[in-house]
Every structure is written in C-alpha cells, then in structure tokens.
Amino acid sequence: MVTQPNDWSGLSWLGPPIDARALFGPELDALLGLLRGLGPTQWARIAVPGWTVHDVAAHVLGDCSARLGRREFGAFAPGETLEAFIHRSNQEWVDRHRDMDPASLVDALEEAGTELARRFAHADLDAPSLGVSWAGADPAPMWLDCAREFTEYWTHRQQIRHAAGLGTDPAPRALSIVLDTFMRALPHTLRDTAAPAGTRVQVTVPGPGGGTWSVTAGAEGWSLAEDPGARPAAAVVELDTETAWQLCTRGVEPATALTRARVDGDRRLAEAVGRIVSIVY
C-alpha cells in the first residue's frame, strides 16, 4: 500500500502549478451579472439541497469575507471535525444573512469580491498558504489554495445557473482551470489504494476545457508528477465535462459517474478514481 507524503519540500506529486489569479475578476463579473438578472421568485429556488439561490449567494459572500479577514469564526465544539466545523460555520453565516435583501447582497458581493480579486492578482504563487484538505496538502502552496478558491466561486455560480434554468457555463478557460484543479485530488483519493510502484491511472475529459491527467504509484505515494518512464496506464477513465465536475463536487455520486464513464483496464483502480472529492465534504 502506498502512503501520501505531506512535506513541504516535496510537492511535485501535486503536479505542475496552476495560475488562476487572472480569472477572479471575470468570474465575479459573471456572478454579479447572473444575480442581477434573477427575478424575485428565482432567488427562492433551491440551488443545492437545503440552500436556496439566496443562501448560496450569501455563502459566497461569507467565503469572500473570510478570505479578507472580515468574518469571525467561533471555536470548535468538543470532538468536532474540521469538516463539521466548516459546515456548521457556513450554515450559521447563511442563517444570519437570510433576511438580507438581494440588492444589498449583490452590492456586498461586488465590494468584497473586487477586493479579493485584487489581492489574489498580487499573490505569490510559491508561498505556503492555507491547507487544501481534499488534496492532502497542509500547508498548500498558494497556487493550489488560489485555484481551489476559484473553483469554489465557479461551482457556486453553476449551482445558481442550474437553479435559474441555465446550463453549466461552457467557457473553456475557466472550465479548464476548474477541472485541472479538481484533479489535483487524485493522489490523495488513491492514497489507500494498493498498487505496485509504477502503476499508472489516467483520467481523460475530452472536449473544450477538458484534459488528461496521469497519476502514478510510487514508493512514497501516488503522484501527478510527470514520469517519463511510466508504464502504459493500468486503467483509463474517460468522463464528459459535466459528469467530471459534478462528480468532484458530489453533484453526481461515484456509482452514477462510472455508469457514464468509459473505463478501460483495471476496474478496481477505476472505482478508486471515482471516489474523488474536490470539496470539503
């Protein structure tokens, strides 16, 4: 069985750096335009289980506020896990902002989002930053933290779009960054999957915004680092873009995603890939 390293000196297993800094401004503009175009009844539609469009928008404001240091968090409850603490804190924030009128919420999002985009634009991508639990990196390099944050805003905008009767935004540049970031969860996803060193698994998402990612088993863990001497893939999993991002955010369950996938090779490894989660879940 391979184990996943978590030392700062050797982060090549996360794959090559991603630079999402320039995308925060356009993403904010797209979100604000979407929200300003909603009718009164659309704000009350369910966007994700338990949350309306208004709730998701308030949550995004909470994320921005937290990154800007404008949001206070309480203490962990006895025995509370990090995931439970995050979910509870997010719910408490949403509950406190349920009576905020949509116009004020959008204005607050514009102000906080603009400042956050400005800060990310000048971020040092090589600096250590907040951990990314689903990638198994704590601390994580700023490039991964920044990219993870971008995927949060992009994903919530898609949830609002779907609630409003719109499809996923197909803009390939943003989608490419989102999928590339989500796939950085692969080494952590496979950390308990036994395989001989050199075993390679490939995930492919064809079409605009897609890509191909290869994760290889090594003596110290699975890695997304390039390995010129890697063997042919023991398993290949091909997913369409919609299934890929929805799987990573649990909009689609692994079993359902695998019925939509094209799988070649070792089914056990393909099923392990299907357990990928690229959010705090």
N, C-alpha and C positions, 0 to 999 in steps of 0.2 A: 504494500500500500504506500502511496506517495503522500507526503505531508507538505502543506503550503508554507513556505517561508514568509516571514513578515518583518524583515530587517530593512532599514532604510538604505543600506549600502548596495543592496542588490535588488533593484526594482525592474529589471529588464523583463521579468515574467509578466509584467502588466502590458507589454507591447509598446510600440512607439508612441510618443506623446501626441496629444490631441490639442489643437488650439481653437477653442470655442469663443474666445474673447470678443471677436467682432460680431457675433451673432446675437448678443443680448439686446442691442438696440432694435434691430429689425423684429426680433421676437416680441419685444414689448409693444412695438407699434402694431403688430398683427393682433396681439391680445386686446389692446385698447380699442382698435377698430372693430373687432368682433363684439366686445362687450357693449360698445356704444350703439351697435346696430340691433341689439336684442330688444324685443318687446317686453312689456311688463310680465306677461304670463311665462315667457321663456326663462326669466330669472328664477322661477319657482320649479322648473323642470328638474328631474333627478339626473345628475351628471355621473355620479358613482353611487354605489349602494350607501344609503344613509345621508348623502350630501346632495343638495341642490346646486344649480349653477351659481347662485349667490354664495353658497358655502364654499365652493371650490375657489371662487374669486377671492373670498375673504382669506382662505388658506394661502393662496399665492401672496397676498399682501403680508400675511404672517411670516412667510418664508423670507420675503424681501426685508421685512423689518428685523428679523433675526440676524440676517447677514450684515445689516447695517448697525447692529448693536442697539436697536431701539425696542427690543422685545425682551421682557424679563421672563425667566423660566423658574418655576418652583423647584423644590427638592424632590429627589426620588422617593417614592413610597417604599416602605420596608419590603425587601425581596423583589422589587420591580425591575424588570429587564430594561435594557436601553430601548428596545423596540416598543415595549409597553409604555414607557415614559414618553417617548416621542408621540405615539398615537394619542395618549391622554392629553398631552400638552396641546397638540394640534386641535383636538376636539374642544378643549376649553377655550382656545382662541376663537374658533369658529362660533361657538355658542355666544361668546361675548360680543360678536360683531353681527349677529343675526338681524338686529334692528337697524343697521347702517343702511341708509338709502343707497340705491345703485349708483346714482350720480356722484355722491361723496366717495363711495368705494372706488369708483373708476379714477376719480381725481387723486385719491390717496395712492392708488397703484401707479399712476403716472409719475407722481413725485418720487416715490420710493424706488420704482423700477428704473427711472432715469439716473438717479444717484448710484444705484447698484451697477448699472451698465457702465457708468463712468469709472467706478472703482475696478471692475473686472478688466476694463480696457487697459489698465496700467499694472495688472497683476504680474508678478514674477512667476512664470510657469514652473520653474525649477525649485521653488521654495517649498518646504514642507507645509502642509495645511491640514484641514480637518480630515478625519478618517472617513473612508468610504467602506462601510461595513460589508456591503454585498460584494465588494471586490476583494475583501480580506486585507485591506491596506490601512493601517493606522499607526502613524500619520500617513496620509496620502500626499503625493506631490500635488502642487497647486493645479497643474494641468488636468489631473483627474478630478479633483474637487470642483474646479471651474466647469468642466464638461458635465459632471454629474448634476451640478446646479442648473445648467442649461437644459438638460433632459427633463428636469422637474417641471420647468415652466412650459416647455414644449408639450409634454404629456398632458398637463392640466388643460392647456388650450385645446388639445384634441378632444378631451373629455367634454369640454364645453361645446365645441363644434358638433360633436355627435348628439349631445342633448338638444341642440338647436336644429337638428335635422340635416347637418352638413357632414360630409365625409372627412376623412383624415387629410390634412394639408399635404399635398404631394411634392411640395417644393424640395428638390433633391438635395440641395446643400444642407439644409437643416436636418432632413431625414438621415442623410449620410452620417452626420456628426452624432446624431442620437443613436443610431444603430451601432456605430463604431464604439461609442461609449458603453452602451449596454453590454456589448460582447466582452468587455474587459472583466465581466463577472465569470467568464468561463473557467479560468484556473481555480478560482475559489469554489465554483459549482462542482468541479470534478475532484476536489481535494481528498475526498474519501473513496474515490473510485480507483480500485486497484488495476494496474496495468504495467507491463514491462517497460523499462526505460526505452524511449524512442518511439513508443506508440503515439500515433498522431490521429487527431479527430478534426474534421473540417466542417465548418458551418458556412453555408452559402446562402445569400439572399440576392437573387438576380434582379436586374432592372435598375432604373434610375434610383439613386440613393442607397443601393444595396452594396454588397461587397462580399469578400471571402475572408474567413478567419480560421487559422490553424492553431490548435493548442496541442502541445507535445508533453508527454510524461517524461520526467527526468528523475534523477536520484533525489532531488530536493523538492519536487513538486511539479505540478503542471505549469506550463509556461506558454505565453503568447509571443515570446521572443522568436525571431527568425532562426531556423535551424537548417542550414544548407544540406546537412547530412541526414535529414529526417526521412523516415520510411514513407512509402505510399500510405495514404490515410486508411486506417483500420475501419473508420466509419465516416460517412459523409451524410450530413443532414441539410437538406435544402428547404428553406421556408420562404413564402412570399412575404413582402414587406409588412403587410397588415398583421399577419399572424406573428411575425417576428417581434414587432414592438409590443403587441398586445400580450404575447407570452411573457416577455421580460417584465411587464408591469402587472401581470396577473389579470389582465382583461380576458385572457384565454387560459384555460387550465392545460397543464402539460399533456394529458391524455388526448385532449381535443387537438392541440397543436400537432401532435405526432400523427394523427389521422390525416391532417392536411399536408404533412411534410412528405418529401421524397427521401427515403432512407436507403442508403447502400452500405453494406458491410455489417459490422458488429452491432446487433440490436441493443445489447446491454449498454454500450457506450452511447448510442443514440438516445436511449431513455435517460441516461445520466445528463446529457446535454439538455434534454427537455425540462430538467428541473431548474434551469437558470432563472434567477430572480434578480432584477437590477434596480430594485427599490427597497426601502425599509419595509419589510412585510411581516 
